[in-house]
Amino acid sequence: MGENGKATESDAVVKEFVSNGNRTDVKKKAAKARQAYAKKSIQFSVAEFLAKKSFLALTAYALAVIAAISLSVFVCEIPVVAVCLIVVIETLLAACLHDLPVWLHAIVIAAELACGIIFDRALYMLLEAALYLVAIFVLKIVRQEK
């Protein structure tokens, strides 16, 4: 019984189940309800994911990291451990310096590119500079959404 003393829909289903003894019909209805709920839950989570800019930005950064590591290892032929170490350093550098003015970011990128030219790894340092820029933009997006 509901709050007003009237029978609710769930009471009717229970009464039908008890009186008819038709368990298969109730099981089918329950299975359909579970499927509908799961479908609605999945649609909500995907829609919620696409609505949040910070999730998309972090996903883009993760893809950029994977691409930078893959290109550095397979194209530039640099050992994986060194590449991952530099990626972590770039991420920490971006996290520490993301509030600075743009011209200081330009100096950091220029220093990275100069190191790449000096050590004959210009393509690799260009990839790392791009990763630094992506990290800066992701941090700006995440900070704006908060």
Secondary structure as GFF3:
##gff-version 3
##sequence-region A 1 146
A	DSSP	alpha_helix	9	20	.	.	.	ID=ss1
A	DSSP	alpha_helix	23	51	.	.	.	ID=ss2
A	DSSP	alpha_helix	53	74	.	.	.	ID=ss3
A	DSSP	alpha_helix	80	97	.	.	.	ID=ss4
A	DSSP	alpha_helix	102	118	.	.	.	ID=ss5
A	DSSP	alpha_helix	122	145	.	.	.	ID=ss6
###
